[in-house]
Each structure stands twice: as C-alpha cells, then as structure tokens.
C-alpha cells in the first residue's frame, strides 16, 4: 500500500470519526436533550453513522478537493488584487 493510499485511509477514518461524533451528538441532543437515554442513543447513532461517513469520505474526498481548488482559483480571480507597496 502506497503512502498516499495510507494517508487517504487514515484521513477518511479520522475525518469521519470526528464528524460522526460531533454531528450525532448534536442531533441527538437537539432531538432528546440531555436525558437518561442520551448516551445510549448517541452511541447507537454514532455506530450507525461512522461506517457510512467513512465510505462517503473515501468516495467523495478527491472530487471535493478538486472542486475546492477550482473554487479558490475562481474566487482569487474575482477578488481585487492587493496593491503592492512601492519599493525604495
């Protein structure tokens, strides 16, 4: 396995872990509040969400990265150029 492939897998695992933990926690709290069932419901939601999120990150990250690069190039063309100070 190449270093690039290992990086992509580790990135997908960590990014999906972080987003799944945060989003399932947030949505569980919004829907249920901090009650007696909160932790069990959050864990259940997370166990279901993490594998799906990991597959989604693995499948879409390259195209999202390309789109982000194109968007930044496009935005750079639309922003006014900064004026350079005169050199002595």
C-alpha positions in Angstrom: 0.0 0.0 0.0 1.4 3.3 -1.0 1.9 6.2 1.4 -0.7 8.2 -0.4 -3.3 5.4 0.0 -2.4 5.0 3.7 -2.8 8.8 4.1 -6.2 8.7 2.4 -7.4 5.9 4.6 -6.2 7.4 7.8 -7.7 10.8 6.8 -11.0 9.2 6.0 -11.1 7.3 9.2 -10.3 10.3 11.4 -12.4 12.8 9.5 -15.4 10.6 9.5 -14.9 9.8 13.2 -14.8 13.4 14.2 -17.7 14.4 12.1 -19.8 11.4 13.1 -19.2 12.0 16.8 -20.0 15.7 16.6 -23.0 15.5 14.3 -24.7 12.5 16.0 -24.1 14.1 19.4 -25.5 17.4 18.2 -28.6 15.9 16.6 -29.2 13.6 19.5 -29.1 16.5 21.9 -31.4 18.6 19.7 -33.9 15.8 19.5 -33.7 14.4 23.0 -31.9 16.8 25.2 -29.6 15.6 28.0 -31.8 12.9 29.4 -31.3 9.4 30.8 -31.2 7.9 27.3 -28.9 10.5 25.7 -25.6 8.5 25.9 -27.2 5.2 24.7 -29.0 7.0 21.8 -25.9 8.9 20.9 -23.7 5.8 20.8 -26.3 3.9 18.7 -26.5 6.8 16.2 -22.7 7.0 16.1 -22.2 3.3 15.5 -24.6 3.6 12.5 -23.2 6.8 11.2 -19.4 6.3 11.3 -19.2 3.5 8.7 -21.4 5.4 6.3 -19.4 8.6 6.8 -16.1 6.8 6.3 -17.3 5.3 3.0 -18.7 8.7 1.9 -15.4 10.5 2.7 -13.4 7.8 0.9 -15.6 8.1 -2.2 -16.0 11.9 -2.4 -12.9 13.4 -0.9 -10.9 13.5 -4.2 -13.7 15.3 -6.1 -14.4 17.7 -3.2 -10.7 18.6 -3.1 -10.6 19.3 -6.8 -13.8 21.3 -6.6 -12.3 23.3 -3.6 -9.1 24.1 -5.6 -11.2 25.3 -8.6 -13.4 27.4 -6.4 -10.4 29.0 -4.7 -8.9 29.8 -8.1 -12.2 31.3 -9.3 -12.5 33.4 -6.1 -9.0 34.6 -6.4 -9.8 35.9 -9.9 -12.8 37.8 -8.6 -11.2 39.4 -5.6 -9.4 42.7 -6.2 -5.7 42.5 -6.4 -3.8 43.9 -3.4 -1.7 46.9 -4.2 2.0 46.4 -3.8 3.9 49.0 -1.9 6.5 50.9 -3.8 10.0 49.6 -3.2 12.7 52.2 -2.3 
